[in-house]
Amino acid sequence: MEKTIEQKDLKFYWTMFSAVFTVCLFTFGGGFVIVPLLKKKFAEGLGWFEDDEIMDLVAIAQSTPGPVAINCSTLIGYRLAGVKGAFITVFAAMLPPLIIITAISFAYEAFRDNTIVRIVLRAMQAGIAAVIADVAYGMGANVFKGKKILPIIIMFAAFVAAFFIGINVAFIIICCGLIGLFTTLYMQKKGGGA
Amino acid sequence: MDFGVLLDLYVSFLQVGLFSLGGGFAALPLIEEQIITNREWLTQTEFNDILAISQMTPGPIAINASVFVGTRMAGIPGSIVATLGCVTAPVSISLIMVKLYTKYKSLALMQGVLSCLRPAVVALISVAGLNIFMTAIWDIAPRNLQNLDTAAFVGLFLFVASFFILRKFKLNPVLVMLFAGVTGLVLYFALGIEIV
């Protein structure tokens, strides 16, 4: 992020705007689908964020009220260019649904029942699942490479809680944050006492 | 222009934005309450159609509902006002959160919290991926191995092919998604494989 501070010209804002716009244009299915796209675009593509920071921002976005895509865009825009940046990225995130749903709302039955639309969207689901699988595989491997037991346990427990038990994801995030808080406090106390 | 309707839209969707925690379907009962129970802006059938459309189009369901209801009630100005209402609270609260994050990011305590949040996010991303994978395989319930049709195998093929392309060639994810969509069309129209 620091690298870009000197060069905040119109080109920078345009890149930021179009990157968020593209990501939101392809965030089908909502919520976490945005993460792999953000990671590919902002971390691997533009190099504006570290992977870890993307994860942090996603965790914050998920534990804040409102759609994840909107929250993520606010956080990314602010980290890149302050409040002004946040307004630009939120605008970019609002545009795709605003344009698409306004257009569809005038003829939504025709859209819903159109064969070509249904085929493309059905087939794209498999592509989206692959994109997420790719990113989740990379991130999961990193958690194992860290060779710490607590993050690995948390990863599996959170998966079970969300997938098999169906616990609200915001609640899961908050619980994991609390676990982090208390284990850190405990380690600090133990470290200080020793 | 009826400003009363616009104000109503803004206030209703402000509440939808403020109280939808947990994202996606967790927010549904609340959106339903605001636009069907409280206001009678949509019928249950129309609401179900929004759900179907939201599954098929990009964008968060809360925003999609705002745009749809806004357009219905007051045309394009309505859709803009409803969407702005929906994002007001999330954007404000996110700004406060990110200011705190920026300020305290390097604190040891904050690092401890974040080190436990990151693996949780990995898990939640996997769950999202798995759910979408299952939608790609099974169009209809029940989701079990006895209920696999041609479309399921096409979905599985597209998933494996896309995954391979991503890992092997590091292709842009958007291109991979489009590749899957176009392959679906080719399979249906050129080879006559029933996938919907």
Interface residues (C-beta under 8 A of the other chain):
Chain A: T22 C24 L25 F26 T27 F28 G29 G30 G31 F32 V33 V35 P36 L37 K40 D52 M55 D56 L57 V58 A59 I60 A61 Q62 S63 T64 P65 G66 P67 V68 A69 I70 N71 T74 L75 Y78 R79 V83 A86 V90 M94 P96 P97 L98 I100 I101 T102 I104 S105 F106 Y108 E109 F111 R112 T115 I116 V117 R118 I119 V120 L121 R122 A123 M124 Q125 A126 G127 I128 A129 A130 V131 I132 A133 D134 V135 A136 M139 G140 V143 L150 P151 I152 I154 M155 F156 A157 A158 F159 A162 F163 N168 V169 A170 F171 I172 I173 C176 G177 I179 G180 L181 T183 T184 L185 M187 Q188
Chain B: G17 L18 F19 S20 L21 G22 G23 G24 A26 A27 D49 A52 I53 S54 Q55 M56 T57 P58 G59 P60 I61 A62 I63 N64 V67 F68 T71 R72 I76 S79 I80 T83 C86 V87 A89 P90 V91 I93 S94 L95 M97 V98 K99 Y101 T102 K105 A108 L109 Q111 G112 V113 L114 S115 C116 L117 R118 P119 A120 V121 V122 A123 L124 I125 S126 V127 A128 G129 L130 N131 I132 F133 T135 A136 D139 A151 V154 G155 L156 F157 L158 F159 V160 A161 S162 F163 L166 R167 N172 P173 V174 V176 M177 L178 F179 A180 G181 V182 T183 G184 L185 L187 Y188 I195 V196
